[in-house]
């Protein structure tokens, strides 16, 4: 190999000594560092990875070993979030920043399926054909646990502990991606709390205050109705909205154990606590405390009914917070929305579940065990330290040092309450077998319309669990 002639560029001197050539390159790079004010750490890494080889024509070629410093990683992300959703945009921002600051060869192909049923169907098809996405939105439901046991889902506890991310994420949203057995299946997108939002002006008109107990809650509903005000907006079409209401009763008097045991046939809906929840829901519906069209209203319609000032209360999470403080709200509602927490057990009754609100994260992000590697670990660590910034102006952050997305009193109140979050309230749509979950939604509407009694409602749910739970949860349950 010839080493006596080296042509560096069109205006560079011809160098006849290899050692001198190397020294020339080093000095040139150092001068450029000074003139360009580049980051010294990155330049040092560049110099260390530079591989200088001589061609047969005698020309020196200096190359950065990109494959070693910036390994190619092409990721497929199957998501339930549309491009307009804050979680989608937040992830886009983090990926872009990771490409700019860490690895330009890291790419993410976003594939969204906005309808949840269609999303789950596509996920199951991909997994059954062994075409597992690298990332996807995952709930800690029995199907996710099945995927973990079959080796499809990466257990993230080692990664969380390796980078001390338990000190970066807030515990409540991080716990939302953790199973009852402590397996971390996903990392959080954001932080949400679910509470009763209410119209302060309508409360004032009716002469009522936010209730402290469930008896007071029903009294507030009765007074609002007497004053010609619809007490609560809800959705009978999208059952999780409606089913939050009886859940609050079973949690208050039975804790999470009631739902978890009910789902597995170890508890009955036709029991003291179960019938208490069923009667509560029946009373709300048959007494006319919902809007007349609740049975046919979807989530958006019921929310907008509240935002139009047509109902006094609405139970939902802070994922809709931006709507509650939007500039285009009517004067009848703007600046007149506040919230109160879950009422407590009535005097003389024993309260088991003591959390003041439902706390969670928009469906967490899980990772394929098949494609999980050091680069993906690096991205998770980077994500944890940058998602807070990405959330600004869009959603409440899942990290301890995050800021409120809006600079107003209501947002600061939410942040303060989030700081007190301690544990989670399990949800029926994630715990029950799919057949029973679907039946629960339709039966709840019938119960509210007075078409069935609380006992008939409870018996139907118990019969469905008896017929379906064993096959869904497996023999170990």
C-alpha positions as CSV (number, residue, x, y, z in Angstrom):
1,X,0.0,0.0,0.0
2,X,1.4,3.4,-1.0
3,X,1.8,5.9,1.9
4,X,4.1,8.5,0.5
5,X,1.5,10.7,-1.2
6,X,-1.6,12.0,0.6
7,X,-4.1,14.3,-1.2
8,X,-6.4,15.8,1.6
9,X,-8.4,18.3,-0.5
10,X,-8.1,20.5,-3.5
11,X,-6.1,23.2,-1.7
12,X,-4.2,21.0,0.8
13,X,-0.5,20.4,0.8
14,X,0.9,17.1,-0.4
15,X,2.4,15.2,2.5
16,X,5.1,12.6,2.0
17,X,5.2,11.1,5.5
18,X,2.5,9.0,7.1
19,X,3.2,10.2,10.6
20,X,3.2,13.8,9.5
21,X,-0.1,13.2,7.7
22,X,-1.7,11.9,10.9
23,X,-0.4,14.9,12.9
24,X,-1.7,17.2,10.2
25,X,-5.2,15.7,10.5
26,X,-5.2,16.0,14.3
27,X,-4.1,19.6,14.2
28,X,-6.7,20.4,11.6
29,X,-9.5,18.9,13.6
30,X,-8.4,20.8,16.7
31,X,-8.4,24.1,14.8
32,X,-11.9,23.4,13.5
33,X,-13.1,22.6,17.0
34,X,-11.9,26.1,18.2
35,X,-13.4,27.9,15.2
36,X,-16.7,26.1,15.2
37,X,-17.1,26.0,19.0
38,X,-18.3,22.5,18.8
39,X,-19.1,20.4,21.8
40,X,-15.8,19.0,23.0
41,X,-17.3,15.8,24.3
42,X,-18.8,14.9,20.9
43,X,-15.6,15.8,19.1
44,X,-13.5,13.6,21.4
45,X,-15.8,10.7,20.7
46,X,-15.5,11.5,17.0
47,X,-11.7,11.4,17.2
48,X,-11.6,8.2,19.1
49,X,-13.8,6.4,16.6
50,X,-12.1,7.8,13.5
51,X,-10.7,5.0,11.4
52,X,-8.0,6.3,9.0
53,X,-7.2,4.0,6.2
54,X,-5.1,4.4,3.0
55,X,-6.5,3.5,-0.4
56,X,-4.5,1.7,-3.0
57,X,-4.2,5.0,-4.8
58,X,-2.5,6.5,-1.8
59,X,-5.3,8.7,-0.6
60,X,-6.1,8.8,3.1
61,X,-9.8,8.3,4.0
62,X,-10.9,9.2,7.5
63,X,-14.3,7.8,8.5
64,X,-16.4,7.9,11.7
65,X,-17.4,4.4,12.7
66,X,-21.1,5.3,12.7
67,X,-22.2,1.7,13.1
68,X,-20.5,1.6,16.5
69,X,-21.3,5.1,17.8
70,X,-24.8,5.5,16.2
71,X,-26.2,2.0,15.6
72,X,-29.2,1.8,13.3
73,X,-32.5,1.2,15.1
74,X,-35.7,1.2,13.2
75,X,-38.7,0.9,15.6
76,X,-42.4,0.3,14.8
77,X,-44.8,1.9,17.3
78,X,-48.4,0.7,17.2
79,X,-50.5,3.2,19.1
80,X,-54.1,4.0,19.9
81,X,-53.3,7.7,19.9
82,X,-54.1,9.8,16.8
83,X,-51.6,12.3,15.5
84,X,-53.6,15.1,17.2
85,X,-53.4,13.4,20.6
86,X,-51.0,14.9,23.1
87,X,-49.4,11.5,23.8
88,X,-48.6,11.1,20.1
89,X,-47.1,14.6,19.7
90,X,-45.1,14.2,23.0
91,X,-43.6,11.0,21.7
92,X,-42.8,12.6,18.4
93,X,-40.9,15.4,20.1
94,X,-38.9,13.0,22.3
95,X,-37.9,10.9,19.3
96,X,-36.8,14.0,17.3
97,X,-34.7,15.2,20.2
98,X,-33.2,11.8,20.7
99,X,-32.2,11.8,17.0
100,X,-30.6,15.2,17.3
101,X,-28.8,14.6,20.6
102,X,-28.0,10.9,20.8
103,X,-28.5,8.8,17.7
104,X,-29.5,10.2,14.2
105,X,-30.0,6.6,13.1
106,X,-32.9,5.9,15.5
107,X,-36.2,6.1,13.7
108,X,-39.8,5.4,14.7
109,X,-42.6,4.4,12.4
110,X,-45.9,5.5,14.1
111,X,-48.8,3.3,13.2
112,X,-52.0,4.4,14.9
113,X,-55.4,2.7,15.1
114,X,-57.8,5.1,16.8
115,X,-60.6,2.6,17.5
116,X,-59.6,0.6,20.5
117,X,-61.4,-2.6,19.5
118,X,-59.7,-2.4,16.0
119,X,-56.4,-1.6,17.7
120,X,-56.5,-4.7,19.9
121,X,-57.6,-6.9,17.0
122,X,-54.6,-5.7,14.9
123,X,-52.2,-6.2,17.8
124,X,-53.4,-9.8,18.3
125,X,-53.1,-10.5,14.5
126,X,-49.5,-9.1,14.5
127,X,-48.5,-11.1,17.5
128,X,-50.1,-14.3,16.3
129,X,-48.1,-13.9,13.0
130,X,-44.9,-13.2,14.9
131,X,-44.8,-9.7,13.5
132,X,-44.6,-8.1,16.9
133,X,-44.3,-4.3,17.0
134,X,-41.3,-2.9,18.9
135,X,-43.5,-0.6,20.9
136,X,-47.2,-0.5,21.6
137,X,-49.7,0.8,24.0
138,X,-50.3,-1.8,26.7
139,X,-52.7,-2.1,29.6
140,X,-51.9,-4.4,32.5
141,X,-54.9,-6.7,31.7
142,X,-54.9,-10.5,31.5
143,X,-54.0,-10.4,27.8
144,X,-50.8,-8.4,28.5
145,X,-49.9,-10.7,31.3
146,X,-50.3,-13.6,28.9
147,X,-48.0,-11.9,26.5
148,X,-45.4,-11.4,29.2
149,X,-45.6,-15.1,30.2
150,X,-45.2,-16.1,26.5
151,X,-42.1,-13.9,26.1
152,X,-43.6,-11.2,23.9
153,X,-43.5,-8.3,26.4
154,X,-40.3,-7.0,27.9
155,X,-40.3,-6.8,31.7
156,X,-38.9,-3.3,32.4
157,X,-38.1,-3.5,36.1
158,X,-34.3,-4.1,35.4
159,X,-34.2,-1.1,33.1
160,X,-36.1,1.1,35.6
161,X,-33.7,0.2,38.3
162,X,-30.6,0.3,36.1
163,X,-31.2,4.0,35.4
164,X,-32.9,4.8,38.7
165,X,-36.0,5.8,36.8
166,X,-38.2,5.2,39.8
167,X,-36.8,8.5,41.0
168,X,-37.6,10.2,37.7
169,X,-41.2,9.1,37.1
170,X,-43.9,9.9,39.5
171,X,-45.0,6.7,41.3
172,X,-48.7,6.8,40.4
173,X,-48.4,6.9,36.6
174,X,-45.5,4.5,36.7
175,X,-47.5,2.1,38.8
176,X,-50.3,2.2,36.2
177,X,-48.0,0.1,33.9
178,X,-47.3,-2.4,36.7
179,X,-49.1,-5.7,37.3
180,X,-50.5,-6.8,40.7
181,X,-47.4,-9.1,40.9
182,X,-45.0,-6.2,40.4
183,X,-44.0,-6.7,36.8
184,X,-43.4,-3.4,35.0
185,X,-45.0,-3.8,31.6
186,X,-45.0,-0.2,30.4
187,X,-43.8,3.3,31.0
188,X,-46.2,6.2,31.3
189,X,-47.2,8.7,28.7
190,X,-48.6,11.3,31.1
191,X,-50.3,11.7,34.4
192,X,-54.1,11.8,34.9
193,X,-56.5,12.0,37.8
194,X,-60.2,11.3,37.4
195,X,-62.5,13.5,39.5
196,X,-65.9,15.1,39.6
197,X,-65.8,18.3,37.5
198,X,-68.6,20.7,38.3
199,X,-70.0,24.1,37.2
200,X,-69.5,26.5,40.1
201,X,-72.2,28.8,38.9
202,X,-74.9,26.1,38.6
203,X,-73.9,24.9,42.1
204,X,-74.4,28.5,43.4
205,X,-77.7,28.8,41.7
206,X,-78.9,25.6,43.4
207,X,-77.4,26.6,46.7
208,X,-75.3,23.5,47.0
209,X,-71.7,22.8,47.9
210,X,-69.4,20.0,46.8
211,X,-70.4,16.9,48.7
212,X,-68.2,15.1,51.3
213,X,-70.2,11.8,51.5
214,X,-72.3,9.7,49.2
215,X,-75.5,10.7,51.0
216,X,-74.6,14.3,50.5
217,X,-73.8,13.5,46.8
218,X,-77.3,12.1,46.3
219,X,-78.8,15.1,48.1
220,X,-76.9,17.5,45.8
221,X,-78.3,15.6,42.8
222,X,-81.8,15.9,44.1
223,X,-81.5,19.6,44.8
224,X,-80.1,20.3,41.4
225,X,-82.9,18.4,39.7
226,X,-85.5,20.3,41.7
227,X,-83.9,23.6,40.5
228,X,-84.3,22.4,36.9
229,X,-80.6,21.6,36.4
230,X,-79.4,18.3,35.0
231,X,-77.1,17.0,37.8
232,X,-74.7,14.7,35.8
233,X,-73.7,14.2,32.1
234,X,-72.5,10.7,31.2
235,X,-72.2,8.4,28.3
236,X,-74.2,5.1,27.9
237,X,-72.5,4.4,24.6
238,X,-69.0,4.3,25.9
239,X,-69.5,2.3,29.0
240,X,-66.3,3.1,30.9
241,X,-67.6,6.7,31.5
242,X,-70.9,5.4,33.0
243,X,-69.3,2.5,34.9
244,X,-66.9,4.7,36.8
245,X,-69.9,5.7,39.0
246,X,-70.7,2.3,40.5
247,X,-67.0,1.5,40.6
248,X,-66.5,4.4,43.1
249,X,-69.0,2.7,45.4
250,X,-67.4,-0.8,45.2
251,X,-64.0,0.8,45.7
252,X,-65.2,2.9,48.7
253,X,-66.7,0.0,50.5
254,X,-64.6,-2.9,49.2
255,X,-61.3,-1.5,48.0
256,X,-59.6,-2.9,44.9
257,X,-60.1,-6.5,46.2
258,X,-63.8,-6.4,45.5
259,X,-63.3,-5.9,41.8
260,X,-60.3,-8.2,41.5
261,X,-62.1,-11.0,43.3
262,X,-65.3,-10.3,41.4
263,X,-63.5,-10.7,38.0
264,X,-62.2,-14.1,39.0
265,X,-65.5,-15.4,40.5
266,X,-64.2,-15.2,44.1
267,X,-66.8,-12.4,44.9
268,X,-70.4,-11.8,43.8
269,X,-72.1,-8.8,42.4
270,X,-75.1,-10.0,44.2
271,X,-73.6,-9.2,47.6
272,X,-74.0,-6.3,50.0
273,X,-71.4,-4.2,48.4
274,X,-72.3,-5.2,44.8
275,X,-76.0,-4.4,45.3
276,X,-75.1,-1.1,47.0
277,X,-73.3,-0.1,43.8
278,X,-76.1,-1.3,41.6
279,X,-78.7,0.5,43.6
280,X,-76.6,3.7,43.5
281,X,-76.5,3.6,39.7
282,X,-80.2,2.7,39.4
283,X,-81.1,5.7,41.6
284,X,-79.0,8.0,39.4
285,X,-80.7,6.8,36.3
286,X,-84.3,6.3,37.3
287,X,-84.4,9.6,39.3
288,X,-83.5,11.5,36.1
289,X,-80.1,12.7,37.3
290,X,-78.5,12.1,33.9
291,X,-79.3,14.0,30.7
292,X,-82.3,12.5,28.8
293,X,-80.1,11.3,25.9
294,X,-77.4,9.7,28.0
295,X,-78.1,6.2,26.7
296,X,-77.3,7.2,23.1
297,X,-74.7,9.8,23.9
298,X,-71.0,9.0,23.2
299,X,-68.1,10.3,25.2
300,X,-67.6,13.5,23.2
301,X,-71.3,14.3,23.2
302,X,-71.6,13.9,27.0
303,X,-68.5,15.9,27.6
304,X,-69.6,18.8,25.4
305,X,-73.0,18.7,27.1
306,X,-71.3,19.6,30.3
307,X,-69.0,22.1,28.7
308,X,-72.1,23.9,27.2
309,X,-73.3,24.5,30.8
310,X,-76.2,22.1,30.4
311,X,-75.2,19.8,33.4
312,X,-73.7,20.6,36.7
313,X,-71.3,17.6,37.0
314,X,-69.2,15.3,34.8
315,X,-66.8,12.6,36.0
316,X,-63.7,12.2,33.8
317,X,-59.9,12.5,33.8
318,X,-57.6,15.4,33.3
319,X,-56.9,14.2,29.7
320,X,-59.7,16.7,28.9
321,X,-58.3,19.5,31.0
322,X,-57.5,21.7,28.0
323,X,-61.2,21.6,27.1
324,X,-62.1,22.9,30.5
325,X,-59.9,26.0,30.2
326,X,-60.2,26.6,26.5
327,X,-60.5,30.2,25.3
328,X,-63.5,29.3,23.1
329,X,-65.7,28.3,26.0
330,X,-68.9,30.3,26.3
331,X,-69.1,32.9,29.0
332,X,-71.6,30.7,30.8
333,X,-68.9,28.2,31.5
334,X,-65.5,29.9,31.1
335,X,-63.7,30.3,34.4
336,X,-66.6,28.5,36.2
337,X,-65.3,24.9,36.2
338,X,-63.8,23.3,39.3
339,X,-63.6,19.8,40.7
340,X,-64.2,17.8,43.9
341,X,-62.8,14.4,44.9
342,X,-64.5,11.1,45.4
343,X,-67.0,11.4,48.3
344,X,-66.4,9.3,51.4
345,X,-68.5,6.6,53.1
346,X,-71.5,7.8,55.0
347,X,-71.5,8.3,58.7
348,X,-71.5,5.0,60.5
349,X,-70.3,3.1,57.5
350,X,-66.8,1.5,57.1
351,X,-64.7,2.8,54.3
352,X,-62.1,0.4,52.8
353,X,-60.8,2.2,49.8
354,X,-59.3,5.5,50.8
355,X,-57.9,7.1,47.6
356,X,-59.4,10.4,46.9
357,X,-59.3,10.1,43.1
358,X,-58.5,7.7,40.3
359,X,-55.0,8.2,39.1
360,X,-53.5,6.7,36.0
361,X,-51.7,7.4,32.8
362,X,-52.9,7.3,29.2
363,X,-52.4,3.7,28.0
364,X,-48.7,3.0,28.9
365,X,-46.0,2.1,26.4
366,X,-44.8,-1.5,26.3
367,X,-41.8,-3.0,24.4
368,X,-41.2,-6.2,22.5
369,X,-38.9,-8.6,24.3
370,X,-37.8,-9.9,20.9
371,X,-36.3,-6.6,19.7
372,X,-35.3,-5.1,23.1
373,X,-31.6,-4.1,23.3
374,X,-29.2,-1.6,24.7
375,X,-30.3,1.1,22.2
376,X,-33.9,0.7,23.3
377,X,-32.8,1.0,26.9
378,X,-30.9,4.1,26.0
379,X,-34.0,5.5,24.5
380,X,-36.2,4.7,27.5
381,X,-33.7,6.5,29.8
382,X,-33.7,9.5,27.4
383,X,-37.5,9.5,27.3
384,X,-37.8,9.5,31.0
385,X,-35.6,12.6,31.3
386,X,-37.2,14.5,28.4
387,X,-40.9,13.6,28.4
388,X,-41.6,16.3,31.0
389,X,-40.5,19.0,28.6
390,X,-42.5,17.5,25.8
391,X,-45.6,17.6,27.9
392,X,-45.5,21.3,28.5
393,X,-48.6,23.1,27.1
394,X,-50.3,19.7,26.3
395,X,-50.7,17.4,29.2
396,X,-49.8,16.8,32.9
397,X,-46.3,15.2,33.0
398,X,-45.6,11.8,34.5
399,X,-42.2,12.9,35.9
400,X,-41.4,14.4,39.2
401,X,-39.8,17.6,37.9
402,X,-42.5,18.3,35.3
403,X,-44.5,21.5,35.0
404,X,-48.2,22.2,34.8
405,X,-49.3,22.3,31.1
406,X,-51.2,25.6,31.8
407,X,-50.4,28.5,34.0
408,X,-53.7,28.9,35.9
409,X,-55.1,28.2,39.3
410,X,-57.0,25.1,38.3
411,X,-53.9,23.5,36.7
412,X,-51.9,24.2,39.8
413,X,-54.6,22.6,42.0
414,X,-54.4,19.5,39.8
415,X,-50.6,19.4,40.1
416,X,-50.8,19.7,43.9
417,X,-53.3,16.9,44.1
418,X,-51.2,14.7,41.8
419,X,-48.4,15.2,44.3
420,X,-50.5,13.4,46.9
421,X,-51.3,10.4,44.7
422,X,-50.6,7.1,46.4
423,X,-51.7,4.0,44.6
424,X,-54.3,3.2,42.0
425,X,-57.9,2.2,41.7
426,X,-58.4,-0.8,39.4
427,X,-60.9,-0.4,36.6
428,X,-63.5,-2.9,35.4
429,X,-62.7,-2.4,31.7
430,X,-59.2,-3.7,32.4
431,X,-60.0,-6.4,35.0
432,X,-63.1,-8.2,33.8
433,X,-63.1,-10.8,31.0
434,X,-64.2,-9.2,27.6
435,X,-67.6,-10.9,27.5
436,X,-68.6,-9.8,31.0
437,X,-67.2,-6.3,30.4
438,X,-69.4,-5.9,27.3
439,X,-72.4,-7.2,29.1
440,X,-71.7,-4.9,32.1
441,X,-72.0,-1.9,29.8
442,X,-75.3,-2.8,28.3
443,X,-76.8,-4.0,31.6
444,X,-75.8,-0.8,33.3
445,X,-77.8,1.2,30.7
446,X,-80.8,-1.0,31.2
447,X,-80.4,-0.6,35.0
448,X,-80.4,3.2,34.7
449,X,-83.5,3.1,32.5
450,X,-85.4,1.0,35.0
451,X,-85.6,-1.9,32.6
452,X,-84.1,-4.3,35.1
453,X,-83.7,-4.3,38.9
454,X,-80.4,-4.1,40.8
455,X,-80.8,-7.8,41.7
456,X,-81.3,-8.8,38.0
457,X,-78.3,-6.7,37.1
458,X,-76.2,-8.4,39.7
459,X,-77.3,-11.9,38.8
460,X,-76.6,-11.3,35.1
461,X,-73.0,-10.2,35.8
462,X,-72.4,-13.1,38.2
463,X,-73.6,-15.6,35.6
464,X,-71.4,-14.2,32.9
465,X,-68.3,-14.3,35.2
466,X,-69.1,-17.9,36.1
467,X,-69.3,-18.8,32.4
468,X,-66.3,-16.9,31.1
469,X,-63.7,-16.0,33.8
470,X,-62.0,-19.4,34.1
471,X,-61.3,-19.7,30.4
472,X,-60.1,-16.1,30.3
473,X,-57.9,-16.0,33.3
474,X,-56.7,-19.6,33.2
475,X,-56.5,-22.4,35.7
476,X,-54.0,-20.6,37.9
477,X,-56.6,-18.0,38.8
